[in-house]
């Protein structure tokens, strides 16, 4: 499973990239607004830090506008993945961009049928929003399972399932169990994945006993 981080905070991305465990980055207009920084500058900085796909979202609603914006964003770096919304205009842009060899992340997916259309349009990634489905009392995780089953039914669909709107470590665990190809995770949740109280307690006990031996390793 690949891990992307879902943020436009360059300092956070730099730290996480240093672990060698980061496979990509996703941003969206809300995260760019939160950063308070220039969109294209931020994307350029992130692309220099992370070799994997960096999703940059278009702001136009019509296909031609999306394609014009995509051309600007693709010129920033070769690892930019163009993020388009799951609308008919977005699907048409996805089809055109994927034919040109661009990576495309189709976002704001809330149904299996939407995911099927994105795959047919040649999306590199489909982003089902788990947390936002949970927010309205639906089962975000079930959607991941449905998409996995549908994509596996058809060998010609190569789109990767990118579990998005992840809010907890349990969302990550269940996405992995469901066979999502990628999870895009907020930095805080990503850091929490390595933590367990028994790990900390066990380490303290081991190191206390090690000290008693009076030995050194190096
Ligand atoms: O990757 C999409 C994600 O940023 C949306 O997350 O928490 O705003 O639903 P959230």
Boltz pocket constraint, residues with backbone or C-beta under 6 A from the ligand:
constraints:
  - pocket:
      binder: B
      contacts: [[A, 6], [A, 26], [A, 28], [A, 127], [A, 129], [A, 131], [A, 132], [A, 164], [A, 165], [A, 166], [A, 184]]
      max_distance: 6.0
